[in-house]
Amino acid sequence: MKTKLLSLLLFFVLSMGYSQTSIAIVGADVGGWPDAANPVPDTHVMTTTDGIHWTLDAIEIIPVAVDGGLKFRADNAWTLNWGSDAFPTGIAVLNGPNIHGVGAIYSVTFNSVTGEFHFEGPPVPVVKIIGAAVESADGIAMTTSDAVNYTASNVTLLTGGAQFNIAVDAENVSYGGTTFPEGEATDEGVTIPVVAGTYTTVTYNINDGVYVFTAAPVYPSIALVGSGAGGWPVDPQIDANVLTTADGETYTGVVTLTAVDPAIDGSGEIKFRSNNDWNQPNWGGGSFPAGPTVPADNIFVTTAGTYDVVFTRSTGAYTFSMASFAIVGDGAGGWPNDPQIDANQMTTTDGANYTLASVTLTDGPIKFRANNAWTMNFGGTAFPSGTGVANSNDNIPATAGTYSVSLNRLTGAYSFATLATANFDKAAFKAYPNPTHNNWNFDSAKENIETIQIVDVLGKTVLNIAPNAASASVDASALNNGVYFARIATATGSKTVKVVKN
């Protein structure tokens, strides 16, 4: 109860910091998310008499499979929005998840201070999997988009009986069947004889009772082992550094490796091993950070660090690469319009600790994003320092200023340290020719350039000079063709410029 009261108090304080002139319901399930193709003002605008209690007489929800859902949004902008994982009634939170509803026409009420909402429409049956096969006494909730077909995903069950419990208003009934993994649950007096395991999906149709338990495929486990990855296995053991796979073909993971030390015999060597057993297939190779595997050889790690690893089981091909991280968001020049190469790229020497010497932010939300994609990102609730959560819905609330930045990808810890920028003028810099075949020239009209750092799109520093002069030339002739970022630093600040070698 105390936690709930504190959450409501925080919601009240944050919400009252804004004066909403309008609130609308937006999202793919109600016509589309607001963007350039679906511009403001928002369509499904609610009405209010006191600025707190909002209503909408009729709105049709048509669930969309990809990027679906809906949210409450204030003033035709994303500065203030509310979401929830509940439906049709719940408490929406600021910047919460998308609300996923059942297809129908609803009248809607929303309280912009407490976040309470209710979609009033036809009664939606609540379906759960219950019984001895379910570890939780509360059962496993199933979801639906049409109030007929229900699904539970990634379910782990025990050996034992199971039923589908259906609750509509005050009525409550449970049905089972006699066959497994599929059949018809139409009898209240029997239970489905479930076999223990993990199931990708469990589906149930409440009209005809047809159910299907789809077992998750079982793939070989593959792990990185060796003196360069924490030590060779002492069997029998369960290997650490286990990679993940969705298809049994491509395996990925993050691993911290140590390099070969000439003074220590056998150091810095690794292999891919399957199923915790040397009698099962294992793969080695002679090259690092990428190559085809060679069965009899170990891979010799030449550079210690934390790496993203990709391994292809059928071919034995592998790559180890240090992730790139960049700062993105409204507070850092705008959210990415993919596909793109992010600006504000950070640098790393070990794949774990990332830094950016200088970045100028405005008031607004930001995130750390890896590899110019949303597969891996860190968000948080604190500024200027905190601990980010991987793939969090939270954005970091940046405050305007110029900062040096650090991020640890293993712990999520981040920090923004204020830099003095009183006399810094970004407009005083020039970079030319751009693109270039050989040299980039950099000029500063007002102060000396202390350092120029050339960084590739993976965040790796490829050139670094310290001219301490108003002009400098960087020899790019040895670089591969492509996009780079030049970080030009003076005594009062820095500027990052995209430069191209062709």
Sequence and secondary structure as in RCSB ss.txt:
>XXXX:A:sequence
MKTKLLSLLLFFVLSMGYSQTSIAIVGADVGGWPDAANPVPDTHVMTTTDGIHWTLDAIEIIPVAVDGGLKFRAD
NAWTLNWGSDAFPTGIAVLNGPNIHGVGAIYSVTFNSVTGEFHFEGPPVPVVKIIGAAVESADGIAMTTSDAVNY
TASNVTLLTGGAQFNIAVDAENVSYGGTTFPEGEATDEGVTIPVVAGTYTTVTYNINDGVYVFTAAPVYPSIALV
GSGAGGWPVDPQIDANVLTTADGETYTGVVTLTAVDPAIDGSGEIKFRSNNDWNQPNWGGGSFPAGPTVPADNIF
VTTAGTYDVVFTRSTGAYTFSMASFAIVGDGAGGWPNDPQIDANQMTTTDGANYTLASVTLTDGPIKFRANNAWT
MNFGGTAFPSGTGVANSNDNIPATAGTYSVSLNRLTGAYSFATLATANFDKAAFKAYPNPTHNNWNFDSAKENIE
TIQIVDVLGKTVLNIAPNAASASVDASALNNGVYFARIATATGSKTVKVVKN
>XXXX:A:secstr
 HHHHHHHHHHHHHHTTS  S EEEEBGGGTB  BTTB SS SEE EESSSSEEEEEEEEE   SSS  BEEEET
TSSSSEEE S  SEEE EET   B   SEEEEEEEETTT EEEEE S   EEEEESTT SSTT EE EESSSSEE
EEEEEEE SEEEEEEEEETTEEEEEB S SSEEE  BTT  EEE SEEEEEEEEETTT EEEEEE      EEEE
BGGGTB   SS   SSB EESSSSEEEEEEEE    TTSTTTTEEEEEETT TTS EE  S SSEE   TT  EE
  S EEEEEEEETTT  EEEE   EEEEBGGGTB   SS   SSB EESSSSEEEEEEEEE SEEEEEEETTSSS
SEEE S SSEEE EET S  EEE SEEEEEEEETTT EEEEEE   TT  GGGEEEESSSBSSEEEEEESSS B 
EEEEEETTS EEEEE   BSEEEEE TTS SEEEEEEEE SS EEEEEEEE 
